[in-house]
Amino acid sequence: MQIQPFTVSIYTENNLGLLNRVTSIFLKRHINIESLTVSESEIPHVHRFTIVVKTNTAQIQKIVLQLEKQVEVIRAYYHTIEETVFQEIALYKISSESLYKGELQKVIRKNYARIVEIEPEFLVVEKSGTYQETKKLYEELTPFGLMQFVRSGRIAVTRPKMLISEILKQ
């Protein structure tokens, strides 16, 4: 069985301790979580976990079935990279001294990033995109005095027509 990345979407009630139970399902199967994002969904009072893992199809099918056995889980789905549209966001804190070097501004523009804050000691650059795009900008900004870096987990929607609101109402 071929190992590949999967995006798992879990629609849940927002209850205490659920995050621990969800992550323990992956832990028991020795599957590392590459990315985890939790937020409100398009349905009031329903939250969505977006989890990225690398495993095979048989394992991910078992995991989704086990996730749906949790009382608070309404539905769980898994999708391949080809079936999703996804992005991450990254913030880069850079020494303000670099701002006046014309090369820094060229790097920011070339990577379709933007400056979100300028302070006397530092500036903060924001970039949304794929993991590879945010990593590339990280490598290009490092020589300019990168002070801090943080990347969000993946957020994703499916390419196939999935009217989640309608599915969950059934």
C-alpha positions as CSV (number, residue, x, y, z in Angstrom):
1,M,0.0,0.0,0.0
2,Q,1.3,3.4,-1.0
3,I,1.8,6.1,1.7
4,Q,0.4,9.5,0.6
5,P,-0.9,12.6,2.3
6,F,-4.6,12.8,3.2
7,T,-6.7,15.7,4.5
8,V,-9.2,14.5,7.1
9,S,-12.2,16.7,7.8
10,I,-14.1,16.0,10.9
11,Y,-17.4,17.8,11.8
12,T,-18.1,17.8,15.5
13,E,-19.8,19.3,18.4
14,N,-17.5,21.5,20.4
15,N,-17.0,19.5,23.6
16,L,-14.2,19.5,26.1
17,G,-11.7,16.6,25.7
18,L,-12.6,15.8,22.1
19,L,-9.2,17.0,20.7
20,N,-7.4,14.6,22.9
21,R,-9.7,11.6,21.8
22,V,-9.3,12.5,18.2
23,T,-5.5,12.8,18.3
24,S,-5.3,9.5,20.3
25,I,-6.9,7.6,17.4
26,F,-4.0,8.6,15.2
27,L,-1.5,7.9,18.0
28,K,-2.7,4.4,18.6
29,R,-2.1,3.6,14.9
30,H,1.4,5.3,15.0
31,I,0.4,7.9,12.5
32,N,2.0,11.3,12.9
33,I,-0.3,14.4,12.5
34,E,1.5,16.7,10.0
35,S,-1.0,19.6,10.5
36,L,-4.1,20.3,12.7
37,T,-6.5,23.1,12.4
38,V,-9.8,23.5,14.3
39,S,-12.4,26.2,13.6
40,E,-16.1,26.9,13.3
41,S,-17.7,25.4,10.2
42,E,-20.3,26.7,7.9
43,I,-22.9,25.3,10.2
44,P,-23.8,27.1,13.4
45,H,-22.5,25.2,16.6
46,V,-20.5,22.7,14.5
47,H,-16.7,22.8,14.4
48,R,-14.4,21.4,11.9
49,F,-11.1,19.6,12.4
50,T,-8.8,19.7,9.4
51,I,-6.0,17.1,9.9
52,V,-3.2,16.3,7.5
53,V,-1.5,12.8,7.8
54,K,0.6,10.6,5.6
55,T,-0.6,7.0,5.5
56,N,-2.2,4.5,3.1
57,T,-5.8,4.2,2.0
58,A,-6.7,1.2,4.1
59,Q,-5.4,2.9,7.3
60,I,-7.2,6.2,6.6
61,Q,-10.5,4.4,5.9
62,K,-10.2,2.6,9.3
63,I,-9.3,5.9,11.1
64,V,-12.4,7.7,9.6
65,L,-14.6,4.8,10.7
66,Q,-13.1,5.0,14.2
67,L,-13.5,8.8,14.3
68,E,-17.2,8.5,13.5
69,K,-17.7,6.3,16.5
70,Q,-16.9,9.2,18.8
71,V,-20.1,10.5,20.3
72,E,-19.4,14.2,19.4
73,V,-18.3,13.5,15.8
74,I,-21.1,14.2,13.3
75,R,-19.2,13.1,10.2
76,A,-15.7,12.5,9.1
77,Y,-14.2,12.5,5.6
78,Y,-10.8,12.0,4.0
79,H,-9.5,13.4,0.7
80,T,-6.4,13.2,-1.4
81,I,-4.4,16.3,-2.4
82,E,-6.0,16.2,-5.8
83,E,-9.5,16.4,-4.2
84,T,-8.8,19.5,-2.1
85,V,-8.0,23.2,-2.4
86,F,-5.8,24.1,0.5
87,Q,-3.7,26.9,1.9
88,E,-1.6,27.8,4.9
89,I,-0.6,31.2,6.3
90,A,2.8,32.1,7.6
91,L,4.2,35.1,9.5
92,Y,7.8,36.2,9.3
93,K,9.2,38.7,11.8
94,I,12.3,40.5,10.3
95,S,14.7,43.1,11.6
96,S,13.6,46.6,10.5
97,E,17.1,47.4,9.3
98,S,16.4,45.1,6.4
99,L,13.4,47.1,5.2
100,Y,15.6,49.8,3.6
101,K,17.5,47.2,1.6
102,G,15.8,47.2,-1.8
103,E,16.4,43.5,-2.1
104,L,14.0,42.6,0.8
105,Q,11.1,44.5,-0.9
106,K,11.8,42.6,-4.2
107,V,11.7,39.2,-2.3
108,I,8.4,40.1,-0.7
109,R,6.8,41.2,-4.0
110,K,8.2,38.3,-6.0
111,N,6.6,35.9,-3.5
112,Y,3.2,37.7,-3.4
113,A,3.6,38.3,0.3
114,R,2.7,41.5,2.1
115,I,3.9,43.6,5.1
116,V,1.3,43.6,7.8
117,E,3.1,45.6,10.4
118,I,6.1,47.9,10.7
119,E,7.7,48.8,14.0
120,P,11.0,50.6,14.8
121,E,12.7,47.3,15.6
122,F,11.0,44.8,13.3
123,L,8.5,44.3,10.5
124,V,6.0,41.4,10.0
125,V,5.5,39.8,6.6
126,E,2.5,37.6,5.8
127,K,2.3,34.9,3.1
128,S,-0.5,32.5,2.3
129,G,0.1,29.6,0.0
130,T,1.2,26.0,0.0
131,Y,3.7,24.5,2.4
132,Q,6.3,24.7,-0.3
133,E,5.6,28.4,-1.0
134,T,5.8,29.5,2.6
135,K,9.0,27.4,3.0
136,K,10.6,29.0,0.0
137,L,9.9,32.5,1.4
138,Y,11.3,31.4,4.7
139,E,14.6,30.4,3.0
140,E,14.7,33.7,1.1
141,L,14.0,35.8,4.2
142,T,16.5,34.1,6.5
143,P,19.5,36.2,5.3
144,F,17.6,39.4,6.1
145,G,17.6,38.8,9.9
146,L,14.6,36.5,10.4
147,M,13.7,36.9,14.1
148,Q,10.6,34.7,14.3
149,F,8.6,32.4,12.0
150,V,5.2,30.7,12.4
151,R,3.0,28.7,10.0
152,S,-0.6,27.8,10.5
153,G,-2.1,24.4,9.9
154,R,-3.7,23.6,6.6
155,I,-7.1,24.9,5.8
156,A,-8.9,23.1,3.0
157,V,-12.1,22.8,1.0
158,T,-13.0,19.9,-1.3
159,R,-13.0,20.1,-5.1
160,P,-15.9,17.7,-5.6
161,K,-19.3,19.2,-5.0
162,M,-20.0,18.4,-1.3
163,L,-22.8,20.4,0.2
164,I,-21.8,19.7,3.7
165,S,-24.7,21.5,5.2
166,E,-27.1,19.3,3.3
167,I,-25.2,16.1,4.0
168,L,-25.1,16.8,7.8
169,K,-28.8,17.6,7.9
170,Q,-29.6,14.0,6.6
